[in-house]
Amino acid sequence: MKERQFSDETLLALERSLKTKLNPVQPDQSFIQTLRQRLIETPINNPQHRTAMTLLTIAGGLIFGMVIYLLGRGFIQVNREG
């Protein structure tokens, strides 16, 4: 027990010494509160948003493919007639 007490006292003395020599920065508390609030309120992964974006991308690709198909079909018919 005496060794542990000695090491605790030594560590505390070292910590105090470093604290006075290094002069640690005190962060702005309003910044910390704002950051904490933003981190708590912001969802990490919103599966509904991801699913919606996936479905919109698929729908956009299908519509784009349909337009290309109809335009190509129209050009082929014009070339056969003309």
Secondary structure as UniProt FT lines:
FT   HELIX           2..22
FT   HELIX           29..41
FT   HELIX           47..81
//
